[in-house]
Amino acid sequence: EASFDIGMHYTVAPAVDLLLQLNGHHRDRDAGLNANPASGGYSWSIAPGISYAITSNAQIYGMAQFALRQYANTDAAVATSGQLTAPWNLTAGVSYRF
């Protein structure tokens, strides 16, 4: 399994930053005697967001991640096999530096 993430921020006000990330993820198929052949795949996503500094040490943030490209492996022996994938997701959080 491998992940790739790169991001940047742009300050638009003293307490407000715009965020942008590019995310990549690759996972090989499971291996072994009881492995699921319909496992693994890859995705590339872009995630714009915003952060707000509540204090100099605390901030809240939110991002929406949108899939640019996704592929989920299937089992060639089972025509109806597959995996659930989400075309987007939301993330929100609070960070604190001490």
N, CA, C and O of each residue as an XYZ file, in Angstrom:
392
protein
N       0.850     -1.170      0.000
C       0.000      0.000      0.000
C       0.891      1.226      0.000
O       1.893      1.269      0.714
N       0.536      2.219     -0.791
C       1.301      3.460     -0.847
C       0.352      4.642     -1.002
O      -0.663      4.556     -1.692
N       0.701      5.743     -0.348
C      -0.079      6.975     -0.449
C       0.838      8.122     -0.834
O       2.019      8.138     -0.488
N       0.270      9.086     -1.562
C       0.986     10.277     -1.980
C       0.096     11.467     -1.674
O      -1.054     11.508     -2.112
N       0.607     12.434     -0.931
C      -0.159     13.630     -0.591
C       0.746     14.844     -0.731
O       1.881     14.845     -0.256
N       0.236     15.865     -1.382
C       0.953     17.129     -1.478
C      -0.093     18.235     -1.340
O      -1.210     18.116     -1.845
N       0.283     19.302     -0.656
C      -0.695     20.360     -0.434
C      -0.063     21.724     -0.331
O       1.156     21.876     -0.259
N      -0.930     22.702     -0.326
C      -0.504     24.083     -0.200
C      -1.591     24.867      0.518
O      -2.736     24.425      0.613
N      -1.219     26.031      1.017
C      -2.210     26.923      1.619
C      -1.947     28.341      1.140
O      -0.829     28.696      0.768
N      -2.994     29.133      1.160
C      -2.913     30.523      0.747
C      -3.655     31.363      1.785
O      -4.844     31.152      2.021
N      -2.966     32.299      2.396
C      -3.569     33.143      3.423
C      -4.397     34.243      2.758
O      -3.884     35.020      1.952
N      -5.688     34.297      3.107
C      -6.579     35.320      2.542
C      -6.958     36.378      3.571
O      -7.461     37.444      3.215
N      -6.718     36.085      4.843
C      -6.959     37.025      5.939
C      -6.056     36.582      7.084
O      -5.558     35.456      7.057
N      -5.830     37.413      8.073
C      -4.921     37.028      9.154
C      -5.257     35.683      9.813
O      -4.351     34.982     10.265
N      -6.512     35.321      9.874
C      -6.889     34.074     10.535
C      -7.430     33.013      9.570
O      -7.820     31.931     10.008
N      -7.459     33.305      8.267
C      -8.097     32.398      7.307
C      -7.110     31.960      6.217
O      -6.461     32.787      5.577
N      -7.014     30.648      6.023
C      -6.197     30.076      4.947
C      -7.075     29.221      4.049
O      -7.936     28.480      4.523
N      -6.848     29.334      2.747
C      -7.448     28.396      1.801
C      -6.464     27.245      1.630
O      -5.253     27.460      1.582
N      -6.980     26.036      1.540
C      -6.157     24.833      1.468
C      -6.418     24.103      0.158
O      -7.512     24.189     -0.399
N      -5.416     23.389     -0.330
C      -5.585     22.555     -1.511
C      -4.631     21.369     -1.407
O      -3.438     21.544     -1.160
N      -5.160     20.168     -1.594
C      -4.352     18.953     -1.549
C      -4.610     18.117     -2.785
O      -5.707     18.121     -3.343
N      -3.568     17.392     -3.205
C      -3.675     16.345     -4.217
C      -3.299     15.053     -3.503
O      -2.231     14.964     -2.897
N      -4.174     14.053     -3.572
C      -3.974     12.796     -2.859
C      -3.987     11.625     -3.826
O      -4.850     11.543     -4.700
N      -3.039     10.729     -3.670
C      -2.993      9.493     -4.447
C      -2.891      8.308     -3.514
O      -2.259      8.396     -2.461
N      -3.501      7.210     -3.885
C      -3.482      6.008     -3.050
C      -3.485      4.777     -3.957
O      -4.267      4.692     -4.904
N      -2.602      3.828     -3.654
C      -2.543      2.565     -4.388
C      -2.460      1.428     -3.374
O      -1.690      1.488     -2.416
N      -3.259      0.402     -3.599
C      -3.235     -0.778     -2.731
C      -3.272     -2.011     -3.611
O      -4.170     -2.172     -4.438
N      -2.276     -2.893     -3.426
C      -2.249     -4.153     -4.167
C      -3.382     -5.063     -3.718
O      -3.991     -4.855     -2.669
N      -3.648     -6.064     -4.528
C      -4.621     -7.083     -4.132
C      -4.115     -7.813     -2.892
O      -2.909     -7.929     -2.674
N      -5.047     -8.298     -2.088
C      -4.672     -9.129     -0.952
C      -4.019    -10.398     -1.470
O      -4.305    -10.844     -2.581
N      -3.151    -10.970     -0.673
C      -2.471    -12.207     -1.052
C      -2.642    -13.237      0.058
O      -2.909    -12.887      1.208
N      -2.488    -14.490     -0.292
C      -2.592    -15.554      0.700
C      -3.747    -16.480      0.405
O      -4.520    -16.256     -0.527
N      -3.857    -17.517      1.203
C      -4.836    -18.582      0.983
C      -6.277    -18.072      1.011
O      -7.086    -18.462      0.169
N      -6.599    -17.220      1.956
C      -7.983    -16.730      2.095
C      -8.149    -15.292      1.599
O      -9.074    -14.593      2.012
N      -7.269    -14.861      0.729
C      -7.319    -13.475      0.240
C      -8.528    -13.241     -0.653
O      -8.976    -14.134     -1.372
N      -9.035    -12.039     -0.591
C     -10.145    -11.630     -1.446
C      -9.568    -11.093     -2.757
O      -8.889    -10.066     -2.742
N      -9.818    -11.755     -3.886
C      -9.266    -11.263     -5.148
C      -9.866     -9.930     -5.601
O      -9.296     -9.254     -6.457
N     -11.003     -9.555     -5.037
C     -11.637     -8.278     -5.387
C     -11.187     -7.189     -4.418
O     -11.996     -6.360     -4.002
N      -9.912     -7.182     -4.055
C      -9.389     -6.163     -3.146
C      -8.362     -5.309     -3.880
O      -7.857     -5.688     -4.937
N      -8.068     -4.169     -3.308
C      -7.057     -3.285     -3.884
C      -7.606     -2.382     -4.963
O      -8.771     -2.468     -5.351
N      -6.734     -1.516     -5.434
C      -7.093     -0.561     -6.478
C      -6.302      0.716     -6.287
O      -5.301      0.732     -5.570
N      -6.751      1.791     -6.930
C      -6.054      3.065     -6.789
C      -7.038      4.218     -6.924
O      -8.151      4.057     -7.424
N      -6.598      5.383     -6.465
C      -7.418      6.585     -6.609
C      -6.518      7.823     -6.630
O      -5.442      7.834     -6.033
N      -6.974      8.849     -7.318
C      -6.393     10.189     -7.315
C      -7.513     11.152     -6.972
O      -8.591     11.096     -7.563
N      -7.260     12.037     -6.016
C      -8.294     12.972     -5.560
C      -7.721     14.368     -5.383
O      -6.516     14.551     -5.209
N      -8.619     15.348     -5.433
C      -8.262     16.733     -5.124
C      -9.149     17.178     -3.964
O     -10.331     16.838     -3.901
N      -8.556     17.943     -3.048
C      -9.289     18.321     -1.843
C      -9.094     19.804     -1.526
O      -8.081     20.173     -0.931
N     -10.044     20.659     -1.911
C      -9.998     22.054     -1.484
C     -10.568     22.186     -0.064
O     -11.399     21.383      0.359
N     -10.112     23.200      0.653
C     -10.619     23.381      2.012
C     -10.308     24.766      2.541
O      -9.811     25.637      1.827
N     -10.618     24.942      3.821
C     -10.412     26.219      4.490
C     -10.053     25.952      5.946
O     -10.519     24.980      6.542
N      -9.226     26.818      6.512
C      -8.928     26.734      7.943
C      -9.075     28.123      8.561
O      -8.844     29.144      7.913
N      -9.464     28.128      9.824
C      -9.663     29.378     10.556
C      -8.937     29.266     11.889
O      -9.168     28.324     12.647
N      -8.065     30.218     12.177
C      -7.322     30.233     13.432
C      -8.185     30.859     14.523
O      -8.480     32.053     14.497
N      -8.581     30.027     15.481
C      -9.370     30.510     16.618
C      -8.469     31.318     17.544
O      -8.838     32.393     18.016
N      -7.276     30.776     17.794
C      -6.226     31.461     18.558
C      -4.918     31.207     17.815
O      -4.920     30.584     16.754
N      -3.811     31.682     18.359
C      -2.525     31.449     17.701
C      -2.121     29.973     17.750
O      -1.270     29.542     16.972
N      -2.718     29.202     18.646
C      -2.385     27.768     18.774
C      -3.508     26.821     18.354
O      -3.279     25.616     18.255
N      -4.687     27.322     18.108
C      -5.823     26.446     17.792
C      -6.473     26.879     16.481
O      -6.633     28.069     16.209
N      -6.841     25.890     15.684
C      -7.545     26.202     14.440
C      -8.580     25.127     14.142
O      -8.463     23.985     14.586
N      -9.588     25.515     13.386
C     -10.568     24.567     12.870
C     -10.384     24.524     11.360
O      -9.945     25.500     10.751
N     -10.719     23.395     10.767
C     -10.540     23.265      9.322
C     -11.594     22.328      8.751
O     -12.192     21.524      9.466
N     -11.803     22.450      7.466
C     -12.712     21.572      6.737
C     -12.233     21.420      5.305
O     -11.728     22.365      4.701
N     -12.398     20.222      4.772
C     -12.000     19.938      3.393
C     -13.039     19.034      2.753
O     -13.681     18.228      3.427
N     -13.197     19.176      1.443
C     -14.038     18.283      0.651
C     -13.126     17.610     -0.372
O     -12.479     18.284     -1.173
N     -13.078     16.291     -0.341
C     -12.199     15.548     -1.248
C     -13.031     14.948     -2.377
O     -14.023     14.262     -2.134
N     -12.614     15.214     -3.616
C     -13.335     14.746     -4.800
C     -12.435     13.826     -5.616
O     -11.285     14.160     -5.899
N     -12.965     12.673     -5.990
C     -12.190     11.710     -6.775
C     -12.018     12.218     -8.198
O     -12.990     12.569     -8.866
N     -10.774     12.253     -8.651
C     -10.479     12.575    -10.042
C     -10.468     11.299    -10.879
O     -10.911     11.286    -12.027
N      -9.955     10.232    -10.279
C      -9.883      8.929    -10.953
C      -9.864      7.857     -9.877
O      -9.130      7.974     -8.896
N     -10.671      6.806    -10.054
C     -10.718      5.687     -9.121
C     -10.794      4.382     -9.889
O     -11.409      4.303    -10.952
N     -10.160      3.363     -9.336
C     -10.289      2.024     -9.888
C     -10.245      1.036     -8.727
O      -9.353      1.101     -7.881
N     -11.205      0.130     -8.692
C     -11.247     -0.914     -7.671
C     -11.189     -2.263     -8.383
O     -11.961     -2.525     -9.306
N     -10.264     -3.112     -7.942
C     -10.129     -4.438     -8.547
C     -11.385     -5.266     -8.345
O     -12.098     -5.102     -7.355
N     -11.647     -6.150     -9.283
C     -12.761     -7.086     -9.189
C     -12.212     -8.501     -9.280
O     -11.036     -8.701     -9.584
N     -13.059     -9.470     -9.020
C     -12.693    -10.884     -9.135
C     -13.166    -11.358    -10.506
O     -14.369    -11.394    -10.766
N     -12.243    -11.718    -11.375
C     -12.603    -12.142    -12.734
C     -13.492    -13.377    -12.728
O     -14.239    -13.596    -13.682
N     -13.429    -14.184    -11.683
C     -14.233    -15.404    -11.607
C     -15.671    -15.139    -11.168
O     -16.534    -16.000    -11.339
N     -15.940    -13.962    -10.606
C     -17.283    -13.625    -10.118
C     -17.699    -12.301    -10.754
O     -17.212    -11.236    -10.373
N     -18.597    -12.382    -11.716
C     -18.976    -11.200    -12.496
C     -19.576    -10.085    -11.644
O     -19.455     -8.914    -12.004
N     -20.213    -10.415    -10.534
C     -20.874     -9.401     -9.707
C     -19.993     -8.915     -8.561
O     -20.464     -8.184     -7.689
N     -18.719     -9.311     -8.550
C     -17.850     -8.864     -7.458
C     -17.506     -7.399     -7.638
O     -17.628     -6.851     -8.734
N     -17.080     -6.774     -6.568
C     -16.671     -5.384     -6.634
C     -16.486     -4.804     -5.260
O     -16.598     -5.497     -4.249
N     -16.200     -3.517     -5.239
C     -15.990     -2.800     -3.994
C     -16.787     -1.507     -4.023
O     -17.056     -0.948     -5.086
N     -17.156     -1.048     -2.852
C     -17.819      0.247     -2.738
C     -16.755      1.341     -2.738
O     -15.756      1.230     -2.028
N     -16.955      2.374     -3.510
C     -16.065      3.534     -3.519
C     -16.915      4.795     -3.441
O     -18.018      4.855     -3.985
N     -16.386      5.789     -2.760
C     -17.108      7.054     -2.612
C     -16.541      8.078     -3.593
O     -15.321      8.215     -3.683
N     -17.387      8.802     -4.331
C     -16.886      9.820     -5.258
C     -16.414     11.090     -4.541
O     -15.705     11.904     -5.132
N     -16.803     11.263     -3.271
C     -16.390     12.437     -2.499
C     -16.489     12.119     -1.015
O     -17.160     11.166     -0.620
N     -15.818     12.922     -0.197
C     -15.971     12.824      1.253
C     -15.643     14.166      1.885
O     -14.986     15.012      1.278
N     -16.104     14.345      3.097
C     -15.874     15.578      3.851
C     -15.030     15.275      5.081
O     -15.174     14.223      5.705
N     -14.156     16.204      5.419
C     -13.330     16.089      6.614
C     -13.389     17.416      7.351
O     -13.295     18.481      6.741
N     -13.544     17.345      8.662
C     -13.524     18.537      9.503
C     -12.752     18.196     10.763
O     -12.756     17.049     11.211
N     -12.095     19.183     11.330
C     -11.343     18.900     12.530
C     -10.888     20.143     13.253
O     -11.092     21.271     12.804
N     -10.267     19.899     14.383
C      -9.685     20.937     15.213
C      -8.244     20.529     15.471
O      -7.976     19.370     15.790
N      -7.322     21.460     15.339
C      -5.929     21.166     15.680
C      -5.455     22.172     16.726
O      -5.888     23.324     16.761
N      -4.553     21.690     17.571
C      -4.017     22.532     18.637
C      -2.529     22.270     18.781
O      -2.104     21.121     18.904
N      -1.740     23.328     18.768
C      -0.285     23.217     18.962
C       0.048     23.590     20.401
O      -0.431     24.597     20.923
N       0.876     22.763     21.034
C       1.353     23.138     22.358
C       2.811     22.855     22.511
O       3.382     23.111     23.572
